[in-house]
Amino acid sequence: MCKFFSFVTNPDNTSDFYYFDAKQRAEDPFDPFGADSHSHICAYYKINKDKCNKYEYSPLTRKIFVDTQNARIDDRARAERWVKSLDFKTIVEKMIIKPIISPLTLPAVDLPTEEQIGWLNEWRSTRERVGVEKELMIYTVVGSAVAEVVGAELWASVWDAVWNLACGKAESAIQARIKGEFFSTICASTVCRSIIDASVAYASSFFDVDYGYDFSAAVKLFESGLVPAYGGDVWLLYSGTEARSVYELR
């Protein structure tokens, strides 16, 4: 399946770029995922899909992917220059373009400040409230809200980028750290689940969407180099490339 952001060029006949902007996405005449379907883009602009070049680009990772080169001219360099200068507010108004931060790669925090400890308490309270009120995982709350506004495919694309570049690495590092420290499999699983919840909260910050809850405390922790985790009877903050536990809240 084509991913966000998809566009098409037809360098044999024209130098134009073909894609769906925010207005077209809102009025997309195809299925809900049609805005990032190369076939739908070609059909909409009446382009021969077998004679054009098809690209995908992630504005978060700033990486371009060549889906298909059908035209006689290879215009990847020109396409890359163009898409990297594109204002993505004209594509998805509710999307926030900013660098993806991998928290454990930031300078290690030796001793959290009172403000950072306050963020941990705020995040703990929010996470508990979501579970009590919604009886749902935070991924469902955030994913549903984003999908309703900008589409499930775009949410999946952003979540994959955030997880692969930042959150998955943090979870793996902390998993390696807690192995042997937690004797209960259930406890270790609880830690991993809590890291995923914090990761989803961080991913939510890439969209200007009303989630019904304030996830900013988890975002602030991530962006200050701290990963919150819950071990069953204690909340911990991890920091640094060695994923050291720098604070415990019982």
DRENDO-53804 format. One line per 10 residues: number of its first residue (from 0); their letters; for each residue x, y, z of C-alpha. Coordinates in Angstrom, 1 decimal. Layout:
<rs>
NUM = A = X:Y:Z ~ ...
</rs>
This chain:
<rs>
0 = MCKFFSFVTN = 0.0:0.0:0.0 ~ 1.2:3.5:-0.8 ~ 2.3:5.6:2.1 ~ 2.2:9.2:3.1 ~ 3.3:11.4:1.3 ~ 2.9:10.1:-2.2 ~ 3.3:12.1:-5.4 ~ 3.9:11.5:-9.1 ~ 6.0:13.1:-11.8 ~ 5.8:12.8:-15.6
10 = PDNTSDFYYF = 9.2:14.2:-16.8 ~ 8.8:12.9:-20.3 ~ 6.0:15.3:-21.0 ~ 6.0:17.9:-18.2 ~ 7.9:19.1:-15.1 ~ 4.8:19.2:-12.9 ~ 4.3:17.4:-9.6 ~ 1.0:15.6:-9.0 ~ -0.4:15.0:-5.6 ~ -3.4:15.7:-3.4
20 = DAKQRAEDPF = -3.3:18.8:-1.2 ~ -5.3:19.5:2.0 ~ -8.5:20.6:0.1 ~ -8.4:17.6:-2.3 ~ -7.8:15.2:0.6 ~ -10.9:16.6:2.3 ~ -12.9:16.1:-0.9 ~ -11.1:12.9:-2.0 ~ -13.4:11.2:-4.5 ~ -11.8:7.8:-3.9
30 = DPFGADSHSH = -11.6:5.6:-0.8 ~ -10.3:6.9:2.5 ~ -6.7:6.0:1.7 ~ -6.9:7.3:-1.9 ~ -5.0:10.5:-1.2 ~ -1.7:8.5:-1.0 ~ -2.4:6.0:-3.7 ~ -0.3:6.6:-6.8 ~ -3.0:4.9:-9.0 ~ -5.6:7.3:-7.7
40 = ICAYYKINKD = -3.4:10.3:-8.2 ~ -2.7:9.2:-11.8 ~ -6.4:8.6:-12.4 ~ -7.4:12.0:-10.9 ~ -4.9:13.9:-13.1 ~ -5.4:11.6:-16.1 ~ -1.8:10.4:-16.2 ~ -0.7:7.1:-17.7 ~ 0.4:5.3:-14.5 ~ 2.8:3.1:-16.5
50 = KCNKYEYSPL = 4.7:6.1:-17.9 ~ 5.4:8.2:-14.8 ~ 7.7:8.2:-11.8 ~ 6.2:7.5:-8.4 ~ 7.6:8.7:-5.1 ~ 6.9:8.5:-1.4 ~ 8.3:10.9:1.2 ~ 8.3:11.2:4.9 ~ 8.4:14.8:6.1 ~ 9.5:13.6:9.6
60 = TRKIFVDTQN = 12.5:11.5:8.5 ~ 13.0:13.7:5.4 ~ 13.7:10.5:3.4 ~ 12.4:10.0:-0.2 ~ 11.5:6.5:-1.5 ~ 11.4:5.7:-5.2 ~ 8.3:3.5:-5.7 ~ 8.6:3.2:-9.5 ~ 10.7:4.7:-12.2 ~ 8.7:4.4:-15.4
70 = ARIDDRARAE = 9.6:7.5:-17.3 ~ 12.7:7.7:-19.5 ~ 14.1:10.5:-17.4 ~ 15.3:9.9:-13.8 ~ 14.2:13.0:-12.0 ~ 14.7:11.9:-8.4 ~ 17.1:14.7:-7.6 ~ 14.7:17.3:-8.8 ~ 11.8:15.6:-7.0 ~ 13.7:15.4:-3.7
80 = RWVKSLDFKT = 14.6:19.2:-3.9 ~ 10.9:20.0:-4.5 ~ 9.4:17.8:-1.8 ~ 11.9:19.0:0.8 ~ 10.8:22.6:0.2 ~ 7.1:21.8:0.3 ~ 5.0:23.4:3.1 ~ 3.2:20.4:4.5 ~ 0.6:22.6:6.2 ~ -0.8:22.8:2.6
90 = IVEKMIIKPI = -1.0:19.0:2.6 ~ -2.3:18.1:6.1 ~ -3.1:21.2:8.1 ~ -3.3:19.3:11.4 ~ 0.1:17.7:11.1 ~ 3.0:19.2:13.1 ~ 6.4:18.8:11.4 ~ 9.3:18.7:13.8 ~ 12.4:16.5:14.4 ~ 11.8:13.1:16.0
100 = ISPLTLPAVD = 13.6:13.0:19.3 ~ 15.1:9.7:20.6 ~ 15.1:10.4:24.4 ~ 17.9:8.1:25.5 ~ 20.3:9.7:23.0 ~ 20.0:13.1:24.6 ~ 22.4:14.2:27.3 ~ 21.8:12.0:30.4 ~ 19.8:13.4:33.3 ~ 21.6:12.6:36.5
110 = LPTEEQIGWL = 18.9:14.0:38.9 ~ 15.5:15.0:37.6 ~ 14.3:18.5:38.6 ~ 11.2:19.2:40.6 ~ 9.5:20.2:37.3 ~ 10.4:16.9:35.7 ~ 9.1:15.0:38.7 ~ 5.9:17.0:38.4 ~ 5.6:15.9:34.7 ~ 6.0:12.3:35.9
120 = NEWRSTRERV = 3.1:12.8:38.4 ~ 1.0:14.4:35.7 ~ 1.7:11.6:33.2 ~ 0.9:8.9:35.9 ~ -2.4:10.6:36.6 ~ -3.4:11.0:32.9 ~ -2.5:7.4:32.1 ~ -4.5:6.1:35.1 ~ -7.5:8.3:34.1 ~ -7.5:7.0:30.5
130 = GVEKELMIYT = -7.6:3.4:31.7 ~ -10.4:4.1:34.2 ~ -12.6:6.3:32.1 ~ -12.1:4.7:28.7 ~ -11.0:1.2:29.6 ~ -8.8:1.4:26.5 ~ -5.1:1.5:25.8 ~ -3.8:5.0:25.0 ~ -2.9:3.8:21.5 ~ -6.6:3.3:20.8
140 = VVGSAVAEVV = -7.5:6.7:22.2 ~ -4.8:8.6:20.2 ~ -5.1:6.5:17.1 ~ -8.9:6.9:16.9 ~ -8.7:10.6:17.4 ~ -6.0:11.1:14.7 ~ -7.7:8.7:12.2 ~ -10.9:10.7:12.5 ~ -9.2:14.0:11.6 ~ -6.4:13.0:9.1
150 = GAELWASVWD = -7.0:9.3:8.4 ~ -5.7:6.0:9.8 ~ -3.0:5.6:7.1 ~ -1.3:8.9:8.0 ~ -1.4:8.0:11.7 ~ 0.1:4.6:11.0 ~ 2.9:6.3:8.9 ~ 3.8:8.8:11.7 ~ 3.6:6.1:14.4 ~ 6.0:3.8:12.4
160 = AVWNLACGKA = 8.5:6.7:12.0 ~ 8.4:7.7:15.6 ~ 8.6:4.1:16.9 ~ 11.4:3.1:14.6 ~ 13.5:6.2:15.2 ~ 12.9:6.9:18.8 ~ 10.6:4.8:20.9 ~ 11.5:1.2:19.8 ~ 15.2:2.0:20.6 ~ 14.2:3.3:24.0
170 = ESAIQARIKG = 12.1:0.2:24.8 ~ 14.9:-2.2:23.7 ~ 17.5:-0.4:25.8 ~ 15.3:-0.4:28.9 ~ 14.3:-4.0:28.3 ~ 18.0:-4.9:28.4 ~ 18.4:-2.9:31.5 ~ 15.5:-4.5:33.5 ~ 16.3:-8.0:32.4 ~ 17.3:-9.7:35.6
180 = EFFSTICAST = 16.2:-6.7:37.7 ~ 12.5:-7.8:37.5 ~ 12.0:-11.4:38.4 ~ 8.3:-11.4:37.5 ~ 7.4:-11.7:33.8 ~ 4.2:-9.8:34.5 ~ 6.2:-6.9:36.0 ~ 8.5:-6.8:33.1 ~ 5.6:-6.8:30.7 ~ 4.0:-3.9:32.7
190 = VCRSIIDASV = 7.1:-1.9:32.2 ~ 7.1:-2.4:28.4 ~ 3.4:-1.6:28.2 ~ 4.0:1.7:30.0 ~ 6.8:2.6:27.7 ~ 4.6:2.0:24.7 ~ 1.9:4.2:26.2 ~ 4.5:7.0:26.7 ~ 5.7:6.5:23.2 ~ 2.1:6.9:21.8
200 = AYASSFFDVD = 1.7:10.0:23.9 ~ 4.8:11.4:22.3 ~ 3.6:10.4:18.8 ~ 0.4:12.3:19.5 ~ 2.4:15.6:19.6 ~ 2.9:15.4:15.8 ~ -0.8:16.3:15.3 ~ -2.9:19.3:16.3 ~ -5.8:17.1:17.5 ~ -8.1:17.2:20.5
210 = YGYDFSAAVK = -7.6:13.9:22.2 ~ -9.8:14.6:25.2 ~ -6.8:14.2:27.5 ~ -3.6:16.2:28.0 ~ -0.6:14.0:27.0 ~ 1.9:16.9:27.2 ~ 3.6:15.7:30.4 ~ 4.9:12.5:28.6 ~ 6.0:14.6:25.6 ~ 7.9:16.9:27.9
220 = LFESGLVPAY = 9.6:14.0:29.6 ~ 10.7:12.5:26.3 ~ 11.9:15.8:24.9 ~ 14.0:16.3:28.1 ~ 15.7:12.9:27.8 ~ 13.6:11.0:30.2 ~ 11.5:7.8:29.6 ~ 8.8:7.0:32.2 ~ 8.1:3.4:33.0 ~ 5.8:1.6:35.5
230 = GGDVWLLYSG = 7.0:-1.5:37.2 ~ 3.9:-2.6:39.0 ~ 4.5:-0.8:42.3 ~ 7.0:1.9:41.3 ~ 7.3:4.5:38.6 ~ 10.8:5.0:37.2 ~ 12.5:7.5:35.0 ~ 15.3:6.2:32.7 ~ 17.9:8.4:31.0 ~ 21.1:8.2:28.9
240 = TEARSVYELR = 22.4:5.8:26.4 ~ 22.9:3.2:29.1 ~ 19.2:3.5:30.1 ~ 20.0:4.1:33.8 ~ 17.1:4.5:36.3 ~ 17.6:8.0:37.6 ~ 14.4:8.3:39.7 ~ 11.9:6.1:41.5 ~ 8.4:7.1:42.6 ~ 6.7:4.5:44.9
</rs>
